[in-house]
Structure formats: C-alpha cells, structure tokens
Amino acid sequence: MPTYDYQCDNCAKTFSLTLSMSEHDKGNIACPGCKADKVVKLYSAFYAKTSKKS
Ligand SMILES: [Zn+2]
C-alpha cells in the first residue's frame, strides 16, 4: 500500500500514513497530534520506493 505524507494545517505537524486506496478516497484523515481534520497532503514520497526482492 502506498504511503501518504500529510501536514496538519492546525498544528503544522507532519506525519505519514499508509492507506489503502479506499481509505484514502474517503479523505477523512485526522492529525494524530491534535485530531484536526484539516490536513494537507504532501506529494513527496508517492510510490517513490522500489521494493527489492531477490
Ligand atoms: Zn494537528
């Protein structure tokens, strides 16, 4: 599952969440620090990680 990076618009905390597409599509992401739902998505690491399997 992809990892999404968010920044809280209320307390400016940044955090990462691993969400399924359906969870992400719901869009009700809450800040783990202050529980506000005013979070901004950061597009930094979207699918950037390549899985190394031997
Ligand atoms: Zn917050």
mmCIF file of the protein (N, C-alpha, C, O) and its ligand, coordinates in Angstrom:
data_MODEL
# 
_entry.id   MODEL 
# 
loop_
_entity.id 
_entity.type 
_entity.pdbx_number_of_molecules 
1 polymer     1 
2 non-polymer 1 
# 
_entity_poly.entity_id                      1 
_entity_poly.type                           'polypeptide(L)' 
_entity_poly.nstd_linkage                   no 
_entity_poly.nstd_monomer                   no 
_entity_poly.pdbx_seq_one_letter_code       MPTYDYQCDNCAKTFSLTLSMSEHDKGNIACPGCKADKVVKLYSAFYAKTSKKS 
_entity_poly.pdbx_seq_one_letter_code_can   MPTYDYQCDNCAKTFSLTLSMSEHDKGNIACPGCKADKVVKLYSAFYAKTSKKS 
_entity_poly.pdbx_strand_id                 A 
# 
loop_
_entity_poly_seq.entity_id 
_entity_poly_seq.num 
_entity_poly_seq.mon_id 
_entity_poly_seq.hetero 
1 1  MET n 
1 2  PRO n 
1 3  THR n 
1 4  TYR n 
1 5  ASP n 
1 6  TYR n 
1 7  GLN n 
1 8  CYS n 
1 9  ASP n 
1 10 ASN n 
1 11 CYS n 
1 12 ALA n 
1 13 LYS n 
1 14 THR n 
1 15 PHE n 
1 16 SER n 
1 17 LEU n 
1 18 THR n 
1 19 LEU n 
1 20 SER n 
1 21 MET n 
1 22 SER n 
1 23 GLU n 
1 24 HIS n 
1 25 ASP n 
1 26 LYS n 
1 27 GLY n 
1 28 ASN n 
1 29 ILE n 
1 30 ALA n 
1 31 CYS n 
1 32 PRO n 
1 33 GLY n 
1 34 CYS n 
1 35 LYS n 
1 36 ALA n 
1 37 ASP n 
1 38 LYS n 
1 39 VAL n 
1 40 VAL n 
1 41 LYS n 
1 42 LEU n 
1 43 TYR n 
1 44 SER n 
1 45 ALA n 
1 46 PHE n 
1 47 TYR n 
1 48 ALA n 
1 49 LYS n 
1 50 THR n 
1 51 SER n 
1 52 LYS n 
1 53 LYS n 
1 54 SER n 
# 
loop_
_struct_asym.id 
_struct_asym.entity_id 
A 1 
B 2 
# 
loop_
_chem_comp.id 
_chem_comp.type 
_chem_comp.mon_nstd_flag 
ALA 'L-peptide linking' y 
ASN 'L-peptide linking' y 
ASP 'L-peptide linking' y 
CYS 'L-peptide linking' y 
GLN 'L-peptide linking' y 
GLU 'L-peptide linking' y 
GLY 'peptide linking'   y 
HIS 'L-peptide linking' y 
ILE 'L-peptide linking' y 
LEU 'L-peptide linking' y 
LYS 'L-peptide linking' y 
MET 'L-peptide linking' y 
PHE 'L-peptide linking' y 
PRO 'L-peptide linking' y 
SER 'L-peptide linking' y 
THR 'L-peptide linking' y 
TYR 'L-peptide linking' y 
VAL 'L-peptide linking' y 
ZN  non-polymer         . 
# 
_pdbx_entity_nonpoly.entity_id   2 
_pdbx_entity_nonpoly.name        ? 
_pdbx_entity_nonpoly.comp_id     ZN 
# 
_pdbx_nonpoly_scheme.asym_id         B 
_pdbx_nonpoly_scheme.entity_id       2 
_pdbx_nonpoly_scheme.mon_id          ZN 
_pdbx_nonpoly_scheme.ndb_seq_num     1 
_pdbx_nonpoly_scheme.pdb_seq_num     101 
_pdbx_nonpoly_scheme.auth_seq_num    101 
_pdbx_nonpoly_scheme.pdb_mon_id      ZN 
_pdbx_nonpoly_scheme.auth_mon_id     ZN 
_pdbx_nonpoly_scheme.pdb_strand_id   A 
_pdbx_nonpoly_scheme.pdb_ins_code    . 
# 
loop_
_atom_site.group_PDB 
_atom_site.id 
_atom_site.type_symbol 
_atom_site.label_atom_id 
_atom_site.label_alt_id 
_atom_site.label_comp_id 
_atom_site.label_asym_id 
_atom_site.label_entity_id 
_atom_site.label_seq_id 
_atom_site.pdbx_PDB_ins_code 
_atom_site.Cartn_x 
_atom_site.Cartn_y 
_atom_site.Cartn_z 
_atom_site.occupancy 
_atom_site.B_iso_or_equiv 
_atom_site.pdbx_formal_charge 
_atom_site.auth_seq_id 
_atom_site.auth_comp_id 
_atom_site.auth_asym_id 
_atom_site.auth_atom_id 
_atom_site.pdbx_PDB_model_num 
ATOM   1   N  N  . MET A 1 1  ? 0.854   -1.201  0.000  1.00 0.00 ? 1   MET A N  1 
ATOM   2   C  CA . MET A 1 1  ? 0.000   0.000   0.000  1.00 0.00 ? 1   MET A CA 1 
ATOM   3   C  C  . MET A 1 1  ? 0.886   1.247   0.000  1.00 0.00 ? 1   MET A C  1 
ATOM   4   O  O  . MET A 1 1  ? 1.951   1.253   0.618  1.00 0.00 ? 1   MET A O  1 
ATOM   5   N  N  . PRO A 1 2  ? 0.459   2.274   -0.675 1.00 0.00 ? 2   PRO A N  1 
ATOM   6   C  CA . PRO A 1 2  ? 1.255   3.496   -0.731 1.00 0.00 ? 2   PRO A CA 1 
ATOM   7   C  C  . PRO A 1 2  ? 1.237   4.255   0.589  1.00 0.00 ? 2   PRO A C  1 
ATOM   8   O  O  . PRO A 1 2  ? 0.281   4.191   1.362  1.00 0.00 ? 2   PRO A O  1 
ATOM   9   N  N  . THR A 1 3  ? 2.319   4.966   0.813  1.00 0.00 ? 3   THR A N  1 
ATOM   10  C  CA . THR A 1 3  ? 2.407   5.803   1.998  1.00 0.00 ? 3   THR A CA 1 
ATOM   11  C  C  . THR A 1 3  ? 2.154   7.252   1.605  1.00 0.00 ? 3   THR A C  1 
ATOM   12  O  O  . THR A 1 3  ? 2.732   7.759   0.644  1.00 0.00 ? 3   THR A O  1 
ATOM   13  N  N  . TYR A 1 4  ? 1.293   7.900   2.352  1.00 0.00 ? 4   TYR A N  1 
ATOM   14  C  CA . TYR A 1 4  ? 0.962   9.288   2.083  1.00 0.00 ? 4   TYR A CA 1 
ATOM   15  C  C  . TYR A 1 4  ? 1.522   10.163  3.185  1.00 0.00 ? 4   TYR A C  1 
ATOM   16  O  O  . TYR A 1 4  ? 1.436   9.830   4.366  1.00 0.00 ? 4   TYR A O  1 
ATOM   17  N  N  . ASP A 1 5  ? 2.097   11.285  2.787  1.00 0.00 ? 5   ASP A N  1 
ATOM   18  C  CA . ASP A 1 5  ? 2.611   12.249  3.756  1.00 0.00 ? 5   ASP A CA 1 
ATOM   19  C  C  . ASP A 1 5  ? 1.643   13.410  3.863  1.00 0.00 ? 5   ASP A C  1 
ATOM   20  O  O  . ASP A 1 5  ? 1.152   13.930  2.861  1.00 0.00 ? 5   ASP A O  1 
ATOM   21  N  N  . TYR A 1 6  ? 1.383   13.803  5.087  1.00 0.00 ? 6   TYR A N  1 
ATOM   22  C  CA . TYR A 1 6  ? 0.456   14.900  5.329  1.00 0.00 ? 6   TYR A CA 1 
ATOM   23  C  C  . TYR A 1 6  ? 1.080   15.919  6.265  1.00 0.00 ? 6   TYR A C  1 
ATOM   24  O  O  . TYR A 1 6  ? 1.970   15.602  7.054  1.00 0.00 ? 6   TYR A O  1 
ATOM   25  N  N  . GLN A 1 7  ? 0.601   17.135  6.162  1.00 0.00 ? 7   GLN A N  1 
ATOM   26  C  CA . GLN A 1 7  ? 0.928   18.142  7.157  1.00 0.00 ? 7   GLN A CA 1 
ATOM   27  C  C  . GLN A 1 7  ? -0.367  18.708  7.702  1.00 0.00 ? 7   GLN A C  1 
ATOM   28  O  O  . GLN A 1 7  ? -1.289  19.036  6.956  1.00 0.00 ? 7   GLN A O  1 
ATOM   29  N  N  . CYS A 1 8  ? -0.414  18.813  9.021  1.00 0.00 ? 8   CYS A N  1 
ATOM   30  C  CA . CYS A 1 8  ? -1.598  19.350  9.667  1.00 0.00 ? 8   CYS A CA 1 
ATOM   31  C  C  . CYS A 1 8  ? -1.639  20.860  9.506  1.00 0.00 ? 8   CYS A C  1 
ATOM   32  O  O  . CYS A 1 8  ? -0.649  21.553  9.739  1.00 0.00 ? 8   CYS A O  1 
ATOM   33  N  N  . ASP A 1 9  ? -2.792  21.353  9.106  1.00 0.00 ? 9   ASP A N  1 
ATOM   34  C  CA . ASP A 1 9  ? -2.952  22.785  8.910  1.00 0.00 ? 9   ASP A CA 1 
ATOM   35  C  C  . ASP A 1 9  ? -3.220  23.498  10.232 1.00 0.00 ? 9   ASP A C  1 
ATOM   36  O  O  . ASP A 1 9  ? -3.193  24.726  10.309 1.00 0.00 ? 9   ASP A O  1 
ATOM   37  N  N  . ASN A 1 10 ? -3.474  22.719  11.252 1.00 0.00 ? 10  ASN A N  1 
ATOM   38  C  CA . ASN A 1 10 ? -3.798  23.282  12.555 1.00 0.00 ? 10  ASN A CA 1 
ATOM   39  C  C  . ASN A 1 10 ? -2.555  23.429  13.436 1.00 0.00 ? 10  ASN A C  1 
ATOM   40  O  O  . ASN A 1 10 ? -2.328  24.489  14.020 1.00 0.00 ? 10  ASN A O  1 
ATOM   41  N  N  . CYS A 1 11 ? -1.749  22.362  13.532 1.00 0.00 ? 11  CYS A N  1 
ATOM   42  C  CA . CYS A 1 11 ? -0.580  22.400  14.411 1.00 0.00 ? 11  CYS A CA 1 
ATOM   43  C  C  . CYS A 1 11 ? 0.734   22.261  13.653 1.00 0.00 ? 11  CYS A C  1 
ATOM   44  O  O  . CYS A 1 11 ? 1.805   22.262  14.261 1.00 0.00 ? 11  CYS A O  1 
ATOM   45  N  N  . ALA A 1 12 ? 0.660   22.143  12.330 1.00 0.00 ? 12  ALA A N  1 
ATOM   46  C  CA . ALA A 1 12 ? 1.837   22.086  11.458 1.00 0.00 ? 12  ALA A CA 1 
ATOM   47  C  C  . ALA A 1 12 ? 2.659   20.822  11.621 1.00 0.00 ? 12  ALA A C  1 
ATOM   48  O  O  . ALA A 1 12 ? 3.795   20.751  11.153 1.00 0.00 ? 12  ALA A O  1 
ATOM   49  N  N  . LYS A 1 13 ? 2.101   19.840  12.273 1.00 0.00 ? 13  LYS A N  1 
ATOM   50  C  CA . LYS A 1 13 ? 2.791   18.564  12.395 1.00 0.00 ? 13  LYS A CA 1 
ATOM   51  C  C  . LYS A 1 13 ? 2.754   17.825  11.068 1.00 0.00 ? 13  LYS A C  1 
ATOM   52  O  O  . LYS A 1 13 ? 1.739   17.836  10.372 1.00 0.00 ? 13  LYS A O  1 
ATOM   53  N  N  . THR A 1 14 ? 3.868   17.179  10.716 1.00 0.00 ? 14  THR A N  1 
ATOM   54  C  CA . THR A 1 14 ? 3.879   16.325  9.535  1.00 0.00 ? 14  THR A CA 1 
ATOM   55  C  C  . THR A 1 14 ? 3.869   14.870  9.968  1.00 0.00 ? 14  THR A C  1 
ATOM   56  O  O  . THR A 1 14 ? 4.482   14.498  10.969 1.00 0.00 ? 14  THR A O  1 
ATOM   57  N  N  . PHE A 1 15 ? 3.171   14.062  9.206  1.00 0.00 ? 15  PHE A N  1 
ATOM   58  C  CA . PHE A 1 15 ? 3.073   12.652  9.541  1.00 0.00 ? 15  PHE A CA 1 
ATOM   59  C  C  . PHE A 1 15 ? 2.824   11.848  8.273  1.00 0.00 ? 15  PHE A C  1 
ATOM   60  O  O  . PHE A 1 15 ? 2.365   12.374  7.260  1.00 0.00 ? 15  PHE A O  1 
ATOM   61  N  N  . SER A 1 16 ? 3.135   10.573  8.355  1.00 0.00 ? 16  SER A N  1 
ATOM   62  C  CA . SER A 1 16 ? 2.942   9.674   7.223  1.00 0.00 ? 16  SER A CA 1 
ATOM   63  C  C  . SER A 1 16 ? 1.929   8.607   7.587  1.00 0.00 ? 16  SER A C  1 
ATOM   64  O  O  . SER A 1 16 ? 1.906   8.099   8.708  1.00 0.00 ? 16  SER A O  1 
ATOM   65  N  N  . LEU A 1 17 ? 1.098   8.282   6.622  1.00 0.00 ? 17  LEU A N  1 
ATOM   66  C  CA . LEU A 1 17 ? 0.125   7.228   6.826  1.00 0.00 ? 17  LEU A CA 1 
ATOM   67  C  C  . LEU A 1 17 ? 0.164   6.263   5.655  1.00 0.00 ? 17  LEU A C  1 
ATOM   68  O  O  . LEU A 1 17 ? 0.275   6.676   4.501  1.00 0.00 ? 17  LEU A O  1 
ATOM   69  N  N  . THR A 1 18 ? 0.072   4.999   5.954  1.00 0.00 ? 18  THR A N  1 
ATOM   70  C  CA . THR A 1 18 ? -0.074  4.002   4.907  1.00 0.00 ? 18  THR A CA 1 
ATOM   71  C  C  . THR A 1 18 ? -1.542  3.630   4.805  1.00 0.00 ? 18  THR A C  1 
ATOM   72  O  O  . THR A 1 18 ? -2.127  3.065   5.729  1.00 0.00 ? 18  THR A O  1 
ATOM   73  N  N  . LEU A 1 19 ? -2.119  3.961   3.663  1.00 0.00 ? 19  LEU A N  1 
ATOM   74  C  CA . LEU A 1 19 ? -3.556  3.790   3.497  1.00 0.00 ? 19  LEU A CA 1 
ATOM   75  C  C  . LEU A 1 19 ? -3.853  2.945   2.262  1.00 0.00 ? 19  LEU A C  1 
ATOM   76  O  O  . LEU A 1 19 ? -3.120  2.977   1.274  1.00 0.00 ? 19  LEU A O  1 
ATOM   77  N  N  . SER A 1 20 ? -4.915  2.210   2.342  1.00 0.00 ? 20  SER A N  1 
ATOM   78  C  CA . SER A 1 20 ? -5.410  1.581   1.125  1.00 0.00 ? 20  SER A CA 1 
ATOM   79  C  C  . SER A 1 20 ? -6.082  2.656   0.275  1.00 0.00 ? 20  SER A C  1 
ATOM   80  O  O  . SER A 1 20 ? -6.404  3.736   0.770  1.00 0.00 ? 20  SER A O  1 
ATOM   81  N  N  . MET A 1 21 ? -6.287  2.359   -0.991 1.00 0.00 ? 21  MET A N  1 
ATOM   82  C  CA . MET A 1 21 ? -6.914  3.336   -1.871 1.00 0.00 ? 21  MET A CA 1 
ATOM   83  C  C  . MET A 1 21 ? -8.306  3.739   -1.370 1.00 0.00 ? 21  MET A C  1 
ATOM   84  O  O  . MET A 1 21 ? -8.691  4.906   -1.450 1.00 0.00 ? 21  MET A O  1 
ATOM   85  N  N  . SER A 1 22 ? -9.047  2.765   -0.857 1.00 0.00 ? 22  SER A N  1 
ATOM   86  C  CA . SER A 1 22 ? -10.401 3.070   -0.405 1.00 0.00 ? 22  SER A CA 1 
ATOM   87  C  C  . SER A 1 22 ? -10.377 3.963   0.831  1.00 0.00 ? 22  SER A C  1 
ATOM   88  O  O  . SER A 1 22 ? -11.202 4.867   0.969  1.00 0.00 ? 22  SER A O  1 
ATOM   89  N  N  . GLU A 1 23 ? -9.426  3.707   1.731  1.00 0.00 ? 23  GLU A N  1 
ATOM   90  C  CA . GLU A 1 23 ? -9.304  4.568   2.907  1.00 0.00 ? 23  GLU A CA 1 
ATOM   91  C  C  . GLU A 1 23 ? -8.924  5.980   2.498  1.00 0.00 ? 23  GLU A C  1 
ATOM   92  O  O  . GLU A 1 23 ? -9.443  6.964   3.025  1.00 0.00 ? 23  GLU A O  1 
ATOM   93  N  N  . HIS A 1 24 ? -7.986  6.053   1.526  1.00 0.00 ? 24  HIS A N  1 
ATOM   94  C  CA . HIS A 1 24 ? -7.527  7.356   1.064  1.00 0.00 ? 24  HIS A CA 1 
ATOM   95  C  C  . HIS A 1 24 ? -8.652  8.110   0.372  1.00 0.00 ? 24  HIS A C  1 
ATOM   96  O  O  . HIS A 1 24 ? -8.787  9.323   0.537  1.00 0.00 ? 24  HIS A O  1 
ATOM   97  N  N  . ASP A 1 25 ? -9.457  7.393   -0.401 1.00 0.00 ? 25  ASP A N  1 
ATOM   98  C  CA . ASP A 1 25 ? -10.533 8.039   -1.141 1.00 0.00 ? 25  ASP A CA 1 
ATOM   99  C  C  . ASP A 1 25 ? -11.601 8.631   -0.240 1.00 0.00 ? 25  ASP A C  1 
ATOM   100 O  O  . ASP A 1 25 ? -12.274 9.594   -0.609 1.00 0.00 ? 25  ASP A O  1 
ATOM   101 N  N  . LYS A 1 26 ? -11.752 8.056   0.934  1.00 0.00 ? 26  LYS A N  1 
ATOM   102 C  CA . LYS A 1 26 ? -12.708 8.627   1.886  1.00 0.00 ? 26  LYS A CA 1 
ATOM   103 C  C  . LYS A 1 26 ? -12.280 10.032  2.308  1.00 0.00 ? 26  LYS A C  1 
ATOM   104 O  O  . LYS A 1 26 ? -13.111 10.919  2.507  1.00 0.00 ? 26  LYS A O  1 
ATOM   105 N  N  . GLY A 1 27 ? -10.976 10.210  2.438  1.00 0.00 ? 27  GLY A N  1 
ATOM   106 C  CA . GLY A 1 27 ? -10.436 11.541  2.651  1.00 0.00 ? 27  GLY A CA 1 
ATOM   107 C  C  . GLY A 1 27 ? -10.596 12.093  4.056  1.00 0.00 ? 27  GLY A C  1 
ATOM   108 O  O  . GLY A 1 27 ? -10.267 13.253  4.305  1.00 0.00 ? 27  GLY A O  1 
ATOM   109 N  N  . ASN A 1 28 ? -11.094 11.284  4.973  1.00 0.00 ? 28  ASN A N  1 
ATOM   110 C  CA . ASN A 1 28 ? -11.259 11.803  6.330  1.00 0.00 ? 28  ASN A CA 1 
ATOM   111 C  C  . ASN A 1 28 ? -10.024 11.477  7.171  1.00 0.00 ? 28  ASN A C  1 
ATOM   112 O  O  . ASN A 1 28 ? -10.054 10.629  8.063  1.00 0.00 ? 28  ASN A O  1 
ATOM   113 N  N  . ILE A 1 29 ? -8.950  12.176  6.855  1.00 0.00 ? 29  ILE A N  1 
ATOM   114 C  CA . ILE A 1 29 ? -7.694  11.965  7.550  1.00 0.00 ? 29  ILE A CA 1 
ATOM   115 C  C  . ILE A 1 29 ? -7.614  12.951  8.719  1.00 0.00 ? 29  ILE A C  1 
ATOM   116 O  O  . ILE A 1 29 ? -7.845  14.149  8.554  1.00 0.00 ? 29  ILE A O  1 
ATOM   117 N  N  . ALA A 1 30 ? -7.286  12.432  9.888  1.00 0.00 ? 30  ALA A N  1 
ATOM   118 C  CA . ALA A 1 30 ? -7.162  13.287  11.056 1.00 0.00 ? 30  ALA A CA 1 
ATOM   119 C  C  . ALA A 1 30 ? -5.715  13.330  11.528 1.00 0.00 ? 30  ALA A C  1 
ATOM   120 O  O  . ALA A 1 30 ? -4.995  12.334  11.459 1.00 0.00 ? 30  ALA A O  1 
ATOM   121 N  N  . CYS A 1 31 ? -5.307  14.485  12.003 1.00 0.00 ? 31  CYS A N  1 
ATOM   122 C  CA . CYS A 1 31 ? -3.971  14.652  12.556 1.00 0.00 ? 31  CYS A CA 1 
ATOM   123 C  C  . CYS A 1 31 ? -3.815  13.792  13.813 1.00 0.00 ? 31  CYS A C  1 
ATOM   124 O  O  . CYS A 1 31 ? -4.667  13.831  14.702 1.00 0.00 ? 31  CYS A O  1 
ATOM   125 N  N  . PRO A 1 32 ? -2.722  13.012  13.888 1.00 0.00 ? 32  PRO A N  1 
ATOM   126 C  CA . PRO A 1 32 ? -2.513  12.181  15.074 1.00 0.00 ? 32  PRO A CA 1 
ATOM   127 C  C  . PRO A 1 32 ? -2.140  13.009  16.298 1.00 0.00 ? 32  PRO A C  1 
ATOM   128 O  O  . PRO A 1 32 ? -2.209  12.517  17.424 1.00 0.00 ? 32  PRO A O  1 
ATOM   129 N  N  . GLY A 1 33 ? -1.751  14.244  16.090 1.00 0.00 ? 33  GLY A N  1 
ATOM   130 C  CA . GLY A 1 33 ? -1.339  15.077  17.210 1.00 0.00 ? 33  GLY A CA 1 
ATOM   131 C  C  . GLY A 1 33 ? -2.512  15.788  17.852 1.00 0.00 ? 33  GLY A C  1 
ATOM   132 O  O  . GLY A 1 33 ? -2.710  15.691  19.063 1.00 0.00 ? 33  GLY A O  1 
ATOM   133 N  N  . CYS A 1 34 ? -3.301  16.512  17.045 1.00 0.00 ? 34  CYS A N  1 
ATOM   134 C  CA . CYS A 1 34 ? -4.350  17.353  17.602 1.00 0.00 ? 34  CYS A CA 1 
ATOM   135 C  C  . CYS A 1 34 ? -5.746  16.919  17.156 1.00 0.00 ? 34  CYS A C  1 
ATOM   136 O  O  . CYS A 1 34 ? -6.745  17.528  17.538 1.00 0.00 ? 34  CYS A O  1 
ATOM   137 N  N  . LYS A 1 35 ? -5.808  15.860  16.345 1.00 0.00 ? 35  LYS A N  1 
ATOM   138 C  CA . LYS A 1 35 ? -7.077  15.289  15.892 1.00 0.00 ? 35  LYS A CA 1 
ATOM   139 C  C  . LYS A 1 35 ? -7.859  16.188  14.939 1.00 0.00 ? 35  LYS A C  1 
ATOM   140 O  O  . LYS A 1 35 ? -9.018  15.909  14.631 1.00 0.00 ? 35  LYS A O  1 
ATOM   141 N  N  . ALA A 1 36 ? -7.238  17.248  14.478 1.00 0.00 ? 36  ALA A N  1 
ATOM   142 C  CA . ALA A 1 36 ? -7.912  18.091  13.498 1.00 0.00 ? 36  ALA A CA 1 
ATOM   143 C  C  . ALA A 1 36 ? -7.963  17.375  12.151 1.00 0.00 ? 36  ALA A C  1 
ATOM   144 O  O  . ALA A 1 36 ? -7.068  16.596  11.826 1.00 0.00 ? 36  ALA A O  1 
ATOM   145 N  N  . ASP A 1 37 ? -9.000  17.637  11.376 1.00 0.00 ? 37  ASP A N  1 
ATOM   146 C  CA . ASP A 1 37 ? -9.084  17.011  10.052 1.00 0.00 ? 37  ASP A CA 1 
ATOM   147 C  C  . ASP A 1 37 ? -8.642  17.970  8.953  1.00 0.00 ? 37  ASP A C  1 
ATOM   148 O  O  . ASP A 1 37 ? -8.847  17.703  7.769  1.00 0.00 ? 37  ASP A O  1 
ATOM   149 N  N  . LYS A 1 38 ? -8.047  19.065  9.338  1.00 0.00 ? 38  LYS A N  1 
ATOM   150 C  CA . LYS A 1 38 ? -7.524  19.999  8.351  1.00 0.00 ? 38  LYS A CA 1 
ATOM   151 C  C  . LYS A 1 38 ? -6.086  19.637  8.030  1.00 0.00 ? 38  LYS A C  1 
ATOM   152 O  O  . LYS A 1 38 ? -5.153  20.275  8.518  1.00 0.00 ? 38  LYS A O  1 
ATOM   153 N  N  . VAL A 1 39 ? -5.909  18.617  7.214  1.00 0.00 ? 39  VAL A N  1 
ATOM   154 C  CA . VAL A 1 39 ? -4.571  18.187  6.854  1.00 0.00 ? 39  VAL A CA 1 
ATOM   155 C  C  . VAL A 1 39 ? -4.343  18.391  5.360  1.00 0.00 ? 39  VAL A C  1 
ATOM   156 O  O  . VAL A 1 39 ? -5.270  18.278  4.558  1.00 0.00 ? 39  VAL A O  1 
ATOM   157 N  N  . VAL A 1 40 ? -3.117  18.687  5.003  1.00 0.00 ? 40  VAL A N  1 
ATOM   158 C  CA . VAL A 1 40 ? -2.741  18.924  3.619  1.00 0.00 ? 40  VAL A CA 1 
ATOM   159 C  C  . VAL A 1 40 ? -1.849  17.789  3.162  1.00 0.00 ? 40  VAL A C  1 
ATOM   160 O  O  . VAL A 1 40 ? -0.902  17.413  3.853  1.00 0.00 ? 40  VAL A O  1 
ATOM   161 N  N  . LYS A 1 41 ? -2.147  17.253  2.015  1.00 0.00 ? 41  LYS A N  1 
ATOM   162 C  CA . LYS A 1 41 ? -1.354  16.149  1.511  1.00 0.00 ? 41  LYS A CA 1 
ATOM   163 C  C  . LYS A 1 41 ? -0.049  16.651  0.901  1.00 0.00 ? 41  LYS A C  1 
ATOM   164 O  O  . LYS A 1 41 ? -0.030  17.624  0.147  1.00 0.00 ? 41  LYS A O  1 
ATOM   165 N  N  . LEU A 1 42 ? 1.031   15.970  1.242  1.00 0.00 ? 42  LEU A N  1 
ATOM   166 C  CA . LEU A 1 42 ? 2.322   16.267  0.637  1.00 0.00 ? 42  LEU A CA 1 
ATOM   167 C  C  . LEU A 1 42 ? 2.648   15.156  -0.348 1.00 0.00 ? 42  LEU A C  1 
ATOM   168 O  O  . LEU A 1 42 ? 2.454   13.978  -0.048 1.00 0.00 ? 42  LEU A O  1 
ATOM   169 N  N  . TYR A 1 43 ? 3.134   15.525  -1.504 1.00 0.00 ? 43  TYR A N  1 
ATOM   170 C  CA . TYR A 1 43 ? 3.312   14.531  -2.552 1.00 0.00 ? 43  TYR A CA 1 
ATOM   171 C  C  . TYR A 1 43 ? 4.751   14.017  -2.660 1.00 0.00 ? 43  TYR A C  1 
ATOM   172 O  O  . TYR A 1 43 ? 5.164   13.531  -3.713 1.00 0.00 ? 43  TYR A O  1 
ATOM   173 N  N  . SER A 1 44 ? 5.499   14.124  -1.584 1.00 0.00 ? 44  SER A N  1 
ATOM   174 C  CA . SER A 1 44 ? 6.934   13.841  -1.653 1.00 0.00 ? 44  SER A CA 1 
ATOM   175 C  C  . SER A 1 44 ? 7.255   12.413  -2.070 1.00 0.00 ? 44  SER A C  1 
ATOM   176 O  O  . SER A 1 44 ? 7.960   12.196  -3.056 1.00 0.00 ? 44  SER A O  1 
ATOM   177 N  N  . ALA A 1 45 ? 6.755   11.462  -1.342 1.00 0.00 ? 45  ALA A N  1 
ATOM   178 C  CA . ALA A 1 45 ? 7.252   10.091  -1.500 1.00 0.00 ? 45  ALA A CA 1 
ATOM   179 C  C  . ALA A 1 45 ? 6.234   9.164   -2.141 1.00 0.00 ? 45  ALA A C  1 
ATOM   180 O  O  . ALA A 1 45 ? 6.224   7.964   -1.867 1.00 0.00 ? 45  ALA A O  1 
ATOM   181 N  N  . PHE A 1 46 ? 5.400   9.699   -2.972 1.00 0.00 ? 46  PHE A N  1 
ATOM   182 C  CA . PHE A 1 46 ? 4.351   8.897   -3.562 1.00 0.00 ? 46  PHE A CA 1 
ATOM   183 C  C  . PHE A 1 46 ? 4.908   7.857   -4.522 1.00 0.00 ? 46  PHE A C  1 
ATOM   184 O  O  . PHE A 1 46 ? 5.380   8.202   -5.605 1.00 0.00 ? 46  PHE A O  1 
ATOM   185 N  N  . TYR A 1 47 ? 4.857   6.610   -4.141 1.00 0.00 ? 47  TYR A N  1 
ATOM   186 C  CA . TYR A 1 47 ? 5.336   5.497   -4.959 1.00 0.00 ? 47  TYR A CA 1 
ATOM   187 C  C  . TYR A 1 47 ? 6.805   5.608   -5.345 1.00 0.00 ? 47  TYR A C  1 
ATOM   188 O  O  . TYR A 1 47 ? 7.224   5.021   -6.342 1.00 0.00 ? 47  TYR A O  1 
ATOM   189 N  N  . ALA A 1 48 ? 7.586   6.344   -4.582 1.00 0.00 ? 48  ALA A N  1 
ATOM   190 C  CA . ALA A 1 48 ? 8.995   6.522   -4.924 1.00 0.00 ? 48  ALA A CA 1 
ATOM   191 C  C  . ALA A 1 48 ? 9.821   5.311   -4.520 1.00 0.00 ? 48  ALA A C  1 
ATOM   192 O  O  . ALA A 1 48 ? 10.886  5.049   -5.079 1.00 0.00 ? 48  ALA A O  1 
ATOM   193 N  N  . LYS A 1 49 ? 9.316   4.585   -3.548 1.00 0.00 ? 49  LYS A N  1 
ATOM   194 C  CA . LYS A 1 49 ? 10.082  3.473   -3.013 1.00 0.00 ? 49  LYS A CA 1 
ATOM   195 C  C  . LYS A 1 49 ? 9.945   2.244   -3.920 1.00 0.00 ? 49  LYS A C  1 
ATOM   196 O  O  . LYS A 1 49 ? 8.836   1.822   -4.246 1.00 0.00 ? 49  LYS A O  1 
ATOM   197 N  N  . THR A 1 50 ? 11.056  1.694   -4.309 1.00 0.00 ? 50  THR A N  1 
ATOM   198 C  CA . THR A 1 50 ? 11.029  0.469   -5.101 1.00 0.00 ? 50  THR A CA 1 
ATOM   199 C  C  . THR A 1 50 ? 11.296  -0.723  -4.197 1.00 0.00 ? 50  THR A C  1 
ATOM   200 O  O  . THR A 1 50 ? 12.241  -0.718  -3.407 1.00 0.00 ? 50  THR A O  1 
ATOM   201 N  N  . SER A 1 51 ? 10.492  -1.702  -4.312 1.00 0.00 ? 51  SER A N  1 
ATOM   202 C  CA . SER A 1 51 ? 10.677  -2.881  -3.462 1.00 0.00 ? 51  SER A CA 1 
ATOM   203 C  C  . SER A 1 51 ? 11.729  -3.797  -4.056 1.00 0.00 ? 51  SER A C  1 
ATOM   204 O  O  . SER A 1 51 ? 11.674  -4.152  -5.234 1.00 0.00 ? 51  SER A O  1 
ATOM   205 N  N  . LYS A 1 52 ? 12.670  -4.168  -3.237 1.00 0.00 ? 52  LYS A N  1 
ATOM   206 C  CA . LYS A 1 52 ? 13.774  -5.011  -3.680 1.00 0.00 ? 52  LYS A CA 1 
ATOM   207 C  C  . LYS A 1 52 ? 13.491  -6.455  -3.267 1.00 0.00 ? 52  LYS A C  1 
ATOM   208 O  O  . LYS A 1 52 ? 13.509  -6.794  -2.084 1.00 0.00 ? 52  LYS A O  1 
ATOM   209 N  N  . LYS A 1 53 ? 13.242  -7.261  -4.230 1.00 0.00 ? 53  LYS A N  1 
ATOM   210 C  CA . LYS A 1 53 ? 13.037  -8.668  -3.917 1.00 0.00 ? 53  LYS A CA 1 
ATOM   211 C  C  . LYS A 1 53 ? 14.023  -9.512  -4.708 1.00 0.00 ? 53  LYS A C  1 
ATOM   212 O  O  . LYS A 1 53 ? 14.186  -9.302  -5.910 1.00 0.00 ? 53  LYS A O  1 
ATOM   213 N  N  . SER A 1 54 ? 14.655  -10.421 -4.083 1.00 0.00 ? 54  SER A N  1 
ATOM   214 C  CA . SER A 1 54 ? 15.723  -11.189 -4.713 1.00 0.00 ? 54  SER A CA 1 
ATOM   215 C  C  . SER A 1 54 ? 15.231  -12.188 -5.728 1.00 0.00 ? 54  SER A C  1 
ATOM   216 O  O  . SER A 1 54 ? 16.033  -12.901 -6.332 1.00 0.00 ? 54  SER A O  1 
HETATM 217 ZN ZN . ZN  B 2 .  ? -2.505  18.732  14.172 1.00 0.00 2 101 ZN  A ZN 1 
# 
